[in-house]
Amino acid sequence: MKEAGGPPGALEVALAELCVGRHWDDPTVTVTGTASVGAQRATLFVDVTEGGETTPAVAQVGGGILTTMPAVTEASLIMLTATEGVPVAQVYAASNSAPGIDRPVMVLSRAPGLSIPRQVLRSTAELKSGEALARDCGTALANLHRIPAGAAPPELDRLSTRDTFGDYCDRLTSSLDQLPDPHPAIRLGVEWLRRHRPSMPPRQAIVHADFRNGNLLVDQGRLSAVLDWELAHVGDPMEDLAYLCLRTWRFGNDHLTVGGFGSLEALRGAYEAGGGDWRHDAFRWWLAARTAWWACGLAAQAAAFSAGMSDSIVLAAGGRRVVELEYDLLNLIDPAVPEECF
């Protein structure tokens, strides 16, 4: 960024160069604000100006300590999903190593709406649109999962078609093995997952893998865009539906299973109406699997902060949430806990 009224900073120059030949010939770019700073990348509000006309846009700039999908691959995936009716931002430009800053960057259109979960929950409550938003999510996921897995960018990670659930458990175990501290509750959960594998999906699909309240842009109570595709892979489509329903993404509205704003019936009804195949045993399995995955992720973020690899408060704050996920995981694998408590 630059000082107000001063010359463009290195990032703004790099963004301008990246945009040349895409939608503009000789643009200038100004960073106007920060939308979010996550563990993997920063999302910035920018204005792209040329010939007296200014286009509001968003720049996502990588550089975190965690490995992410290459920006060009993510851009290709977003453009693919747009053709199948998934609401996404328009991709203006992307580079795995933007000129001058050597960092992965994407520049996208700025869609209207709210993404901060608490704001989303207040808005949907005021507009009484929570059930409609849950149906929007079901429709968007049905459209996404309808895309043939073979159409996915070849660089996309893929779970094993022969042993999808064993492959996922192996990855969880590997993540646990890399943590500096023991997490017996998560290991217990992974062993439960190995022993309770659900039905196999009729076919694999592109999975967003981070489809949840916080990565959904909501305008006037309805879904306007699905954000942040850097974790997408090919696997079991039920993974997306379960992840959206994790208790951690309800932000205190535990009685509303879908993101704290809607019902499971609304999500499932729209998903099936859109051609999606709902497998309830897999839904329950993925609730536990993705809870274990997120617990590992938060523990890894906290470990990175403690090791001095980053000074990000986002990583530090993640550490205190691990026990919440462990609590949820133990409830999910306890046969004595009724399903309606999930």
N, C-alpha and C positions, 0 to 999 in steps of 0.2 A: 504494500500500500504506500501512499505518498502523503506528504503534508498537504493540508487544505490549500488549494490554490497553487501548489508547487508542481514541479515537473512529474511526469508519470514515473511510478516505481517500476522495478524490474518485473514484478508480477504482471502489472498492467501492460507493459510493453510486450511481454511474452503472450498474454491473452490476445492482444491486438494482432500480433504476427500470426497467431494460430488461426484467427478468424479471417485473415486475408484469403480471398479466393473461395470462400465458402458462401456466405451471404453478403459479404462486403468486399470492396476493392481496397480501401485505405481507411480503415476505421481507427478510432481511438477508444480505449476502454478505461472506465473509471470504476473502481471498487467503491460502492456506496454503503456497504454494511456487511455484517456477518449473520448468516442464517443459523449456522450451527458449527461447532468444532467437535468432531467425534474422535474416537480412538484411531480411525483409519484415514480420515481426510476432513478438510474444512469445506463448508459450503458458503459461498460468498454471493451477495447481491452485486451485480455489475450493470452498468449502462454501456451499451455499445453505440457509438455515435459516428455518423457519416453523413456529410452533406446537409447538416442541420437537422437530421432526423435521428432520434434516439430510440433504441430498442432495449427495454428492460430484459435482463437475462440473469442466469445463475451460472456461476463457475464452481465446479467441484475440483479441489486441488488436493492430490494425495501427498503423502510424505510422512504418514504415521509409521509406527514401528511394526505394525501388523501387515501381513501379506494380503494384497487385494487383487481382484481381477484386473487385468490390463485395461486401461481406459478405452482403447479402440475396440476391444472385445465387448465391453459393456455397452458402448455406443451402438455396435452392430446388433446386440441383443435387444436394446430398447427400440431400435427402428423395426426389428422383426416383430416384436410384440404389438407395436402400433398398428401393423397391417392386419392383425387379428382382433382388433377391437378392444385391446387393453388400454385404458387411459394412461398415457405417459406424456412427459414433456417432449418437445421437438429437439432433436440433437442438432446443434449448429456446427460444432467442431469437437475434435478429440485428438489427443496425442498421448502416447505412452511416456514421452519425454519432451515436454514443451520446450521450445527454443529459449535459451538464456537462463532457465531455472532448473532444467533437468528433473522435472517432476511430472507425474501423470496428471492430465487435466481434461475435463470435459466442460464444454459450454453449451447450456441448454436454455430453452425458452422458459420464461417465468410464468407458470400457470397460477391462476388465482386460488386462494384458499388458505386454510390453517393447517399446520402440521404439528404444533406443540400439543401433546396429548391432553393436558388440562383444558386448553382452549377448545379443542375438539369436543371434549366431553361436555363442557358448558354450552357450546353452540348446539350440539345435537339434543341436549336436554331442553333448551329453550325452544328449539324448533320442532321438538318431538319427532325428530327424523332418524333416531337411532336404528329402528328396524329397517327403514329404507336404506340406510348406509350399510347395514349388515347384508342386505340383499345385493347392493352394489358390489360389495366385496365378493360375494358368492358368484356373481355374474362375471366379474373381472377374472377371478381365478379359473372359472370354467373356460373362459376364452383363452387364457394363458395355457392351460393344460391340454387344450385341444390341438395346440401346435405340435406337429410330429417332432419327436426327440431328434430325429435325423436332420431337422432343419436348424438346430441350434448351432451357434458358432463352434467350430471344431475344438477351440481352445477351452471350452467349458468343461469343468470337472464333471465326472460321471460316477455314480455309485454302481457297484457291480450288478449286472442283470441276473447273474446266477445266484448271488447271495446278498441281496440289497441290505438286509437288516444286520447280517453278520459283518458286512463291510463297515456299516455305520458304527457298530459297537467297537470294532477294531480301531476306528478313528478316535472314538471317545477314549478308549484305553490309552492310545498313544498320547492324546492330549493330557491325560492324567499323569502319565509317566514323566512328562516334561515339566510338571509343576514342582516347585521346590518344597512344598508342604503336602502332607498326606490329606486326602479327602475321602475317608472311609464311607461316608454316606453316598457319595457319588459312585464309588466303586460298587457298592451294594446295588445301586440303581442299575448300573451297567450289567451286572450279572443277572439281575431280574430281566432286563431287556433281552439278554441272550436266551433265556429259558422260556420266554413268552412271545416268540415271534408271531406276528399276525399273518393274515393272508397276503399273498404277493399281489402287487398291482397288475391289472390286465395288460398294462403297458406303461413304460416309463414316460415321463414328461419333463418339460422345463419347469423347474421349481425356483421360485423367487428366493425363498429361504430366509427372508427378513420382512415378510409381509405382516405388518402389525401396526397398531396405533403408535404413531410417531414417524412412520414411513409412508403414511397415507395423507395426501393433500385433500382437504375437505372444504368445499365451497358451498355456503348456504346449506350445510347439513348433508351434502351429497359428495360422493367420491369424484374428484376432478383429476387426480393423477396418482400413480403409484411411483414412489421414489426409491432411490438407492438399490440398485441391482447388482452390487459388487459381490454378493455372496451366492448368486444364482448358480445352479448346477442342474444336472439331469438326474432324476431319481423318482421317488414315489410322490405323486401329487398330494397325497393326504398329509404330507409334511407341512405344506403351506397352510392348510386349513387348521391343523392342530396348533401351529405356532401362533397364529392369530388369536387363539383362545387361551394361551397361557395366562395364569393368574397375574403374573408380573406385568402384563400389558393391559390390565384392566384399571390400574391406577386407583385402587380403592373401591371401585364399583364391582365388587366380586359377584354380585347377583346377575350381572349382565355379562354372559360368557364371552361374547365376541367383542374384544377390545374395550370392554367397559361401557359399550354403547348399545349393543343389540343382543338378540337371542340366537342360540344355536339353531333353532328351528328356521329362523329367517335366512341364516347363512346357508344351511343345508338345502332348504327349498329352492333358493335361487341357483345354487350350484348344480343341483340335479336338473332343474328346469333348463339350464344352459348346456346340458349334456354331460355333466361331470358324474363320475362313478363314486358314490360315497361308501366307504368300507369302515364301519364303526370300530371294528377291532383294531384296524390300523390307526384310526384317529386316536384311540386311547393309547396305543403304543407310542405314537409320535408325541403325544402330550408329555409323556415321561422322558422320551429320548431328547426332545428339544429343551426340556427343563434341565436335564443333565448337561447338554451341550452349552447352554447359556451360563450355567454355574461354572463350567470349565473356562469359558471365555472371560467371565468376570474375574475369576481367580488368576488367570494369565495376565489380565490387565493390571491387577493389583501387584502381582509379582514383578512386572516390568517397571512399575513405578518404584517399588521398594528397592529394586536393583539399580536404580539410578539411570535407567534407559530412557526415561521421559519424566518431565516435570508437570505433565498434564493432570489437572485436577479431575478430569473425566476418568482417567485410569485409576487414580487414587480412590475416588468415590465408589468405583465398582466393587472394591474389596468388601465393603460392608454389606453388600447385597447377596454375597455368596450363601450365607446361612439361610436367607429367605428362600433361595432356590432349593437348597438342600431340604428344607422343611417341606416345600411343595412336592419335591421328588419322593420323599418318604411317604407322604399321603397318597400320592398317585400309585405307588406300588403296594400299598397296604390294602388287602382284600376287605378289611373291616370298615374302610372308609367308603360311604355310599358315593355313587357316581355323581349325584347332584351336588356334592360338595366340591367337585373339581372346578 
